[in-house]
Amino acid sequence: MRPFRLVKVAGKSIIKNKMRTLLTMLGIIIGVGAVLVMVAVGDGAKSQIESQIRNLGSNMLVVTPGSSSAGGVSRGSGSFNRLSLEDAEKIKNESVFVSMVSPVVTTFSQIIGGSGNWRARLNGVDVDYLLIRDWNLASGSWFTAQDVRSGKKVAVLGKTVADQLFAGQDAVGQTIQIRNVPVQVIGVLEPKGQTPEGSDQDDVVLSPYTTVQQRLSRFRFISQILVSTSNQNDIPAAQDEIGAILRESHGLAQFEENDFEVKNQTQLADAASGTTEVMTLLLAAIASISLLVGGIGIMNIMLVSVTERTREIGIRMAIGARGSDVLVQFLIEAIVMSVLGGAIGVAIGFGGAALVANVTGWSTVVEPNTVIVALVFSAAVGIFFGFYPARKAAAMNPIDALRFE
């Protein structure tokens, strides 16, 4: 029997018992829909985390202080700070793969402005900072290399700080007071949003690092060094190169461990993506249980169908149908029900993902590959659970089948 004819016969048999067919497909519909929604939630979380990490900067490496220990117990990362402006200058002058460098001097301070006061993070940075962070100005201007050399008392505000200190006003040209030092606002940054850890990147004030170090903080060492490469492929080489330069700068012997850390944003992205992928697989595995239940339902209904149509099977065999024809016919019926249920489940999955996004505010992403895999898997469920009933039908003796009442 031709494949098209087999599909047509299977379709007629399915349509003949509409309610039973719908109930049979229900497990597949729920299973595919649930898998699609769960994977969409996981992929959405992954996409959001990757976007936040990309938002941190362009081809960026972060050099931070290392750890110290007391009594054999580590005090954690950043507890031993030997990073200096000389380190940043040495990286800038000697590195082959590094294109931009900015030291960062960080402190927290109460800042007084036109509408009140606000406690914010104060970062002293160099002129390359905005390019490294891939950050744009919403208004005003950025400070110059001459401003850095002279330690000019100027600042650029993050969106959160500008809104708190100058609500409904233009902050550019205004004067703020940081630790009794008057500082002129020359620019306001575009909103950057949250980091993957949840901190507000816009709750910051940026000034020349010379101004912060000499006038506002008096810190000898710097909090971190931000470094950028020309392209992403240079990041691993730059990471090794920076490590070698800083070991030499700090006079570390070969047997001594690094007193600094060079963090790669790509590695952070990979780690975060790996975590969300595990979460997505776990959610999909839980939802897939519904597919297995649906498959068992298809097998049960197909066994009932084989019993009900025993005389029909006997007649088909008596007029020349082979066992393989009967097997394929019942197998196609199971596959058609599975694929049809899968298609309906995909539609429900799209709707469910959109509903979850609207109700919870979570980001959901339905990838085309996920839809294809869901349909293929639903067809595989039909083949797996439909094979036994189909084989049972194909193995019938025609004479016994014709005698069946």
N, C-alpha and C positions, 0 to 999 in steps of 0.2 A: 504494500500500500504506500502511495506517495506521501512524503512528509506533510505537504499542504493538506491533503485529504485527512491525514491523521489529526492535524491541528483542528480542522473543521469538525471532525467527529468529537474530539475532546471538548471543543467549545460548546457543541450542542448538548453534550452530557452535563456540562457545568451549568449551562443556562436552564436546563430542565429542573434542577433543584436549586433555585436561587438562594433561598434562606439557608439551606445547609451549606452551600458554597460560601456564603458570606460569613457564617459562623466558623467555617473551616479556615478561611483566610484571616480571621480576626487576630489570631496569634501572630501571624506574619506581619499584618498591618501595624499592630502595636509594637512588635519587636523592631521593625525597620524604622518606624517613627521615633521610638525611644533612642535607638542607636544614633540616628541622625541628630537629634536634639542634644544628646550628651556629647557627641563628637564636636558639634557646632559650638557648644559652651567651652570645651577644652581648647579648640582651635582659636576661638575668640580671645581666650585668656592668653594663649601663646602669642597671638598677633599683637595684643595690647602691651604685653611685657616687652616684646621685641621693639615695638614703636617707642616705648619709654626709654629703652636702652639706647636706641639710635638717637633719641632726643638729647641724650647726655652730651654728645659731641661727635665730631667727625674724625674717624681713624685715630681715636684718642687713647693714650696711655696715661695712667695716673701713678706717679711715684709718691709713696707715702712712707712715714717713719716705720721702722721695724719694731720688734718687741724686745723687752728686757725680762729678766727673771730674777727672782729673789728666793733663796733657799731651795733652788731647783724647781720652783713654780713659775711658769710664764705669766707675765702680767698682761699679755695680750698685745695685739697689733696696735702700733702707734704709741706705745708706752715709753719708747726710747727714741727721742728725736735728735738726729744729727744733720737733718737736711738744712742747707744754707743757700743763700743767694749765689755763692761761689759754685755750688753744685749745679744750679740751673744754668749759670753762665758757661760752665765747663761742658755740659751736655750740648748747649747751643753751638759752641765753638768747635767741638771735637766730633760730634755725631755726624755720620754720613747719611743715615736714613731719616733723621728727624728734620722736619721742615719748620715747625714752630714750637716755641717753648714759652711758658708763663709760670713764674713762681706764684704761689697763693699763700698769703698770710691771712689767717682766719681768727676772728675774735667776735664776741657778741657784745652788743652795747645798746643802751637805751638811746633812741634817736628822737629828737624833738623837732616837730615841723609845724606847719600852719594850722592843722586841725587837732593837734595834741601830740602825743608821744607814742612810740611803738618800739618794742624790743625786737631787734632783728640781727641776722648774721651779717657781719661786715667782712668782706673779702678784699684784700689788697692784691691787685693783679697787674699784669703787664699788658701792653697794647695788643698782643696776639690772642688774648683770652677769648674774646668774642668769636674769632675765627675758629679757634680750637673747639669751642663749645657749639659752634654753628648757631649762634644766637644773634638776632637782629634787634635793632633799635626801633621802638614804636614812634619816638619823637626825640628831638634834640640831637646831640652828637656824642661821640666817644672821645676820651682823652687821648692826647698825643704822646709821642716819645719824649718830647720836651717837657710835658707835664709830669711825666714819670721821673725824669732826671732832676727836675726842680722840686719834686714833692709837693706839687700844687694841690691846694685844698678844694678838690672837685669830686663829685660823685655822680654815679648813674644808678638809678633806683630800679629795683624789680617791681613788677606790676602790683604785687600785694602791698609792698611798703608805700608805693605812690598812692594807692587807694586809701590806705590808713592815715597817711599824713596830710594828703591834699585831696580829700574827697570832693569830686566835682570841680576841681581846679586843674590848671596846667602846672605840673610840678617843675617843668623846665624854667630855669631862671630864679627859682626860689632858693632860700637859704635854710639849711637844716643845721642842727647843733648836735655834734657827737662828742661826748665827754668834754663839754664846755668849749669845743673847738668849732667855730662856724665853718660850714662847708657848702659850697655852691652846687646846686643840682644842675647838671648840664645835659642830662638825657634820661629817658625812661625806656626800659626794655620791653620787648614783646612778651606776652605770657608764654611760659615754658611748661607749666604743669608740674605734676608730681614725678618723683623718682620712683623706680620699682619698689623701693623700701617705703614709699608713702610720704616722704618729706616734701615740702613745698619749695620748689626751685625759685619761685618768684619772690619769696620772703628774704630778700638779700639786698645789700647795698654794695656796689663795686666802686673802688677808688684805686688810684695808683698805689702799688705795693710800698713805694718809698714813703708815701703820705701815711699809710696805716702803720708801717713799721717804726717810723721816726716820730710821728706826732700823736698816734692814737693807741698803739698797743705796746710799744717798746719791746716786742718780742725779738729775741736774737735769732731764733731758728724759724723756719717757715713750715707751714702746715702740710703742704704738698707741692708737687711740681706737675703741671699739666703739659703733656707733650703730644704733638700730632705728626703723623707721617703724610707724605704726598698721596699714597694710595694704600689700600688695605693689605695688599700683598707684602708690604714692607714692615708690617707690625711685628711679626715674630723676630725678624732680624734686628729691628730697632729695640725691642725688648731686651735681647741679649746684649746689644751694644751698650745700652744705658746701664745695665747691670755691671758690665766691665768697667765703664767710666766711673761709676760711683764707688765701686770697690777700690779703684785706684785713688780716687779723691779722698776716701775715708781711711786710706792706708791699711786696709784689711789684709791680713796674711792669708795664704792659700787655705789653711785649715780653719779659718774663722768664718762663721756664718754671716750672711748679709745683715746689716743693720737698717735695711730699707726693704720696701716691697715695690715691685713694678707690676701694676695690675692692668690686665688687658681687657678692654670692653668687649671684645669678641668672645673671650673665654666666659665672661659674665653672661653674655647673651646665650652662649651654648649651654651653660649650666641651667639658666632659667628655662630655656626651651626644652631641655631634657626633663626637667621637673614637670612641666606642663604636659609633655608627651606621655609621661608615666600616668599622670592624672587622667588624661584623655583615654588612654588604653584601659585603665581601670574602670572608668565610667562606661566605656563601650562594652567591656566584658560583662559588667553587671546587666546592662540593657540587653545584651545578646541572649541572656537566659530566656527572654520572651520569645526570641526566634526559635530556640530549641523546643519550647513548649508548643509553639505554633507548628513546628515540624512534626511533633508527636501527634498533634491534632489531625494533621493531614494524613498521616499513616493510619490512624484509627478510622477516619472517614473513608479512606481508600479501601481498607479491608472490608468495611461495611458495603461499599459500592461493589466490590468484587463478588461478595456473597449474594447481593441482590441481583446482579447481572450474570449469574452463573449460566443460565440457559442461553442468554445472548452470546456469551463466550463460546458455548458449545455449538451454536448455530454457525458462528463465524468460522470456527475451525472445521466444521462439517462441510462448508462450501469452499474451503481452500485456504483459509487464513493460517499462517504458520504461528508457532509459539512466539517467535520473535516479533511478529506483527502485533500480537496481543500485548506483549510486554511493552513495546514502544508506545502503543496506544494509551495504556494506563499510566506509563511514565510521563508522557506528554501532558496528560490531564493534571498530574501532580505538579509538573513544572509550570503549566499555565496558571494554575491557582496560586502558586508561590510567587511567580513574577508579577501577576496582576495585584496580588496583595502587597508585594514590594513596591510597586508603582504608586498604589494608594498610600502606603506608608511613607514614601518619599514626599508626597504632597503634604501629608499631615506633619512630617518632620520639618518642612520649610515653614509651615504655619506655626508649629510649636516653637521653633527657634526664634521667629519674629516675636511671638507672644512673650517668651522668656526675656528677650531683650527689652521689650516695652515695659513689662511689669517690674523687672528687677534692675534695669539699667545696665546689665552686663553686656559686654560685647560678644556677639555670636557670629561665627563665620562658617558658612556651608560651602565646602570645597567641592568642585566637580568630581574629583577623584573619590570623595566619600560617597557621593550618590551612586557612582558606577560600582564601587565595592559593595554597597548595600544591595543593589539589584543583583549583582553576580552571586552574592552570598545567599540571597533569598532563593535564587534558582538552584544553587547547590543544595540548599535545605530540601527543596522539592525533589531533587534527584536522589538524595540520600534516604529520605524518609518515604519516598514513593517507590523505591526499588523493590522492597520486600513484597508489598501488595501486588505490584506489577509482575514480579517473578512467580508469585503464587498463582496469579491468573494464567500466566503463560504455561505453567506446569500442569494444568488441569487435563484430565482425560476427556476428550470430546463426548464419548458415550455416556460417561458418568455425569458430565455437565448437562447433557440433553435430558437425562432422567431426573435432574434436580427439581424439586417442587418448592 
